[in-house]
């Protein structure tokens, strides 16, 4: 099984400012090939209320905000909102939204392709699909534990 997926370049994200429902529809269309859960207007509003995404200007979301929301829509499946907030805070200390988004946009398809082409990381005895799945679940759990510990360490700074 293989998967081809690309996020839009930062410059391709609408820069004219989109309203809430337009943002939701735009992001859902982008992520549909991945089978990601839909991002609703109320979810976006919640991210704004919690200070994870800046308030829209005249009810319109900028290119930076949309880029952040694309990342959040993908990361929310594996990170808590608090961890996402920490990650975005760290990112903002190091670089601008465009640089961070472009790094993620370039990195993610390569990682996704490697996982699908190699079926994740091969089990020692790759004799069965069950063993492959089990091994990859273990890897996912290990990565989640690592991320949880790293975010705990970062939040204690």
C-alpha positions as a Markdown table, in Angstrom:
| # | Residue | x | y | z |
|---|---|---|---|---|
| 1 | Unk | 0.0 | 0.0 | 0.0 |
| 2 | Unk | 1.3 | 3.5 | -0.8 |
| 3 | Unk | 0.0 | 7.0 | -0.3 |
| 4 | Unk | 0.8 | 10.2 | -2.1 |
| 5 | Unk | 0.0 | 13.3 | -0.2 |
| 6 | Unk | 1.2 | 16.9 | -0.3 |
| 7 | Unk | 0.1 | 19.9 | 1.8 |
| 8 | Unk | -0.2 | 23.2 | -0.1 |
| 9 | Unk | 2.8 | 25.5 | -0.1 |
| 10 | Unk | 2.5 | 28.4 | 2.3 |
| 11 | Unk | 2.2 | 30.7 | -0.6 |
| 12 | Unk | -0.8 | 28.7 | -1.9 |
| 13 | Unk | -2.8 | 29.1 | 1.3 |
| 14 | Unk | -5.3 | 31.8 | 0.7 |
| 15 | Unk | -3.9 | 35.1 | 1.8 |
| 16 | Unk | -7.1 | 37.2 | 1.4 |
| 17 | Unk | -8.6 | 36.1 | 4.7 |
| 18 | Unk | -11.2 | 33.5 | 5.0 |
| 19 | Unk | -14.2 | 33.3 | 7.3 |
| 20 | Unk | -14.6 | 30.6 | 9.8 |
| 21 | Unk | -16.7 | 28.1 | 7.7 |
| 22 | Unk | -14.5 | 28.8 | 4.7 |
| 23 | Unk | -11.4 | 27.9 | 6.8 |
| 24 | Unk | -13.0 | 24.7 | 8.0 |
| 25 | Unk | -14.0 | 23.7 | 4.5 |
| 26 | Unk | -10.6 | 24.5 | 3.1 |
| 27 | Unk | -8.7 | 22.5 | 5.7 |
| 28 | Unk | -11.1 | 19.5 | 5.5 |
| 29 | Unk | -10.7 | 19.4 | 1.7 |
| 30 | Unk | -6.9 | 19.4 | 2.1 |
| 31 | Unk | -6.9 | 16.6 | 4.7 |
| 32 | Unk | -9.6 | 14.4 | 3.2 |
| 33 | Unk | -7.1 | 12.1 | 1.4 |
| 34 | Unk | -5.7 | 11.2 | 4.9 |
| 35 | Unk | -9.1 | 10.3 | 6.3 |
| 36 | Unk | -8.5 | 12.8 | 9.1 |
| 37 | Unk | -11.4 | 13.7 | 11.3 |
| 38 | Unk | -13.2 | 16.9 | 10.2 |
| 39 | Unk | -12.2 | 20.2 | 11.7 |
| 40 | Unk | -15.4 | 22.1 | 12.6 |
| 41 | Unk | -16.0 | 25.8 | 13.0 |
| 42 | Unk | -16.6 | 25.2 | 16.7 |
| 43 | Unk | -13.3 | 23.5 | 17.1 |
| 44 | Unk | -11.5 | 26.4 | 15.4 |
| 45 | Unk | -13.4 | 28.9 | 17.7 |
| 46 | Unk | -12.3 | 26.8 | 20.7 |
| 47 | Unk | -8.6 | 27.0 | 19.6 |
| 48 | Unk | -9.0 | 30.8 | 19.4 |
| 49 | Unk | -10.7 | 31.0 | 22.8 |
| 50 | Unk | -7.9 | 28.9 | 24.4 |
| 51 | Unk | -5.3 | 31.2 | 22.8 |
| 52 | Unk | -3.8 | 28.5 | 20.6 |
| 53 | Unk | -4.6 | 30.5 | 17.5 |
| 54 | Unk | -4.8 | 34.3 | 17.3 |
| 55 | Unk | -8.1 | 36.0 | 17.1 |
| 56 | Unk | -9.3 | 36.6 | 13.5 |
| 57 | Unk | -9.2 | 40.1 | 12.3 |
| 58 | Unk | -12.7 | 41.3 | 11.3 |
| 59 | Unk | -13.8 | 37.6 | 11.5 |
| 60 | Unk | -11.2 | 36.6 | 8.8 |
| 61 | Unk | -8.4 | 34.2 | 9.3 |
| 62 | Unk | -5.0 | 35.0 | 7.8 |
| 63 | Unk | -2.6 | 32.7 | 6.0 |
| 64 | Unk | -0.5 | 32.2 | 9.2 |
| 65 | Unk | -3.6 | 31.2 | 11.2 |
| 66 | Unk | -4.7 | 28.8 | 8.5 |
| 67 | Unk | -1.2 | 27.2 | 8.4 |
| 68 | Unk | -1.4 | 26.8 | 12.2 |
| 69 | Unk | -4.9 | 25.3 | 11.9 |
| 70 | Unk | -3.7 | 22.7 | 9.3 |
| 71 | Unk | -0.9 | 21.7 | 11.7 |
| 72 | Unk | -3.3 | 21.5 | 14.6 |
| 73 | Unk | -5.9 | 19.5 | 12.7 |
| 74 | Unk | -3.2 | 16.9 | 12.0 |
| 75 | Unk | -1.4 | 17.0 | 15.4 |
| 76 | Unk | -4.6 | 16.9 | 17.5 |
| 77 | Unk | -4.9 | 13.1 | 16.9 |
| 78 | Unk | -1.6 | 12.5 | 18.8 |
| 79 | Unk | -1.0 | 15.5 | 20.9 |
| 80 | Unk | -3.0 | 17.2 | 23.7 |
| 81 | Unk | -4.0 | 20.8 | 23.1 |
| 82 | Unk | -1.6 | 21.8 | 25.8 |
| 83 | Unk | 1.3 | 20.0 | 24.0 |
| 84 | Unk | 0.2 | 21.7 | 20.8 |
| 85 | Unk | 0.2 | 25.1 | 22.6 |
| 86 | Unk | 3.8 | 24.3 | 23.9 |
| 87 | Unk | 5.0 | 23.3 | 20.4 |
| 88 | Unk | 3.6 | 26.4 | 18.8 |
| 89 | Unk | 5.1 | 28.6 | 21.6 |
| 90 | Unk | 8.5 | 27.1 | 21.0 |
| 91 | Unk | 8.1 | 27.4 | 17.2 |
| 92 | Unk | 7.2 | 31.1 | 17.5 |
| 93 | Unk | 10.4 | 31.7 | 19.6 |
| 94 | Unk | 12.6 | 30.1 | 16.9 |
| 95 | Unk | 11.0 | 31.1 | 13.5 |
| 96 | Unk | 8.0 | 32.6 | 11.8 |
| 97 | Unk | 4.9 | 30.7 | 10.8 |
| 98 | Unk | 5.9 | 30.4 | 7.1 |
| 99 | Unk | 9.3 | 28.8 | 8.0 |
| 100 | Unk | 7.7 | 26.3 | 10.4 |
| 101 | Unk | 4.8 | 25.4 | 8.1 |
| 102 | Unk | 7.2 | 24.9 | 5.1 |
| 103 | Unk | 9.4 | 22.6 | 7.2 |
| 104 | Unk | 6.4 | 20.5 | 8.3 |
| 105 | Unk | 5.0 | 20.5 | 4.7 |
| 106 | Unk | 8.2 | 19.2 | 3.3 |
| 107 | Unk | 8.9 | 16.7 | 6.1 |
| 108 | Unk | 5.4 | 15.1 | 6.5 |
| 109 | Unk | 5.0 | 13.5 | 3.0 |
| 110 | Unk | 8.4 | 11.9 | 3.2 |
| 111 | Unk | 7.7 | 10.4 | 6.6 |
| 112 | Unk | 4.2 | 9.3 | 5.5 |
| 113 | Unk | 5.6 | 7.7 | 2.3 |
| 114 | Unk | 8.3 | 5.9 | 4.3 |
| 115 | Unk | 5.8 | 4.5 | 6.8 |
| 116 | Unk | 3.4 | 3.2 | 4.0 |
| 117 | Unk | 6.1 | 1.8 | 1.8 |
| 118 | Unk | 8.0 | 0.1 | 4.6 |
| 119 | Unk | 4.8 | -0.7 | 6.5 |
| 120 | Unk | 6.3 | 1.3 | 9.4 |
| 121 | Unk | 9.3 | -0.4 | 10.9 |
| 122 | Unk | 9.6 | -4.1 | 10.1 |
| 123 | Unk | 9.1 | -6.6 | 12.9 |
| 124 | Unk | 12.0 | -9.0 | 13.5 |
| 125 | Unk | 9.8 | -11.8 | 12.2 |
| 126 | Unk | 7.8 | -10.1 | 9.5 |
| 127 | Unk | 5.9 | -13.3 | 8.8 |
| 128 | Unk | 2.5 | -11.9 | 9.5 |
| 129 | Unk | 0.4 | -8.9 | 9.1 |
| 130 | Unk | -0.6 | -9.1 | 12.8 |
| 131 | Unk | 3.1 | -9.0 | 13.9 |
| 132 | Unk | 3.6 | -5.9 | 11.6 |
| 133 | Unk | 0.6 | -4.2 | 13.1 |
| 134 | Unk | 1.6 | -5.1 | 16.6 |
| 135 | Unk | 5.2 | -3.8 | 16.1 |
| 136 | Unk | 3.9 | -0.5 | 14.7 |
| 137 | Unk | 1.4 | -0.1 | 17.5 |
| 138 | Unk | 4.3 | -0.5 | 19.9 |
| 139 | Unk | 6.3 | 2.1 | 18.0 |
| 140 | Unk | 3.4 | 4.5 | 18.1 |
| 141 | Unk | 3.0 | 4.0 | 21.8 |
| 142 | Unk | 6.7 | 4.5 | 22.4 |
| 143 | Unk | 6.7 | 7.7 | 20.4 |
| 144 | Unk | 3.7 | 9.0 | 22.4 |
| 145 | Unk | 5.4 | 8.3 | 25.7 |
| 146 | Unk | 8.5 | 10.1 | 24.4 |
| 147 | Unk | 6.5 | 13.1 | 23.4 |
| 148 | Unk | 4.6 | 13.2 | 26.6 |
| 149 | Unk | 7.9 | 13.2 | 28.6 |
| 150 | Unk | 9.4 | 15.8 | 26.4 |
| 151 | Unk | 6.5 | 18.1 | 26.7 |
| 152 | Unk | 6.4 | 17.6 | 30.4 |
| 153 | Unk | 10.1 | 18.6 | 30.6 |
| 154 | Unk | 9.5 | 21.6 | 28.3 |
| 155 | Unk | 6.5 | 22.8 | 30.4 |
| 156 | Unk | 8.6 | 22.7 | 33.6 |
| 157 | Unk | 11.2 | 25.2 | 32.1 |
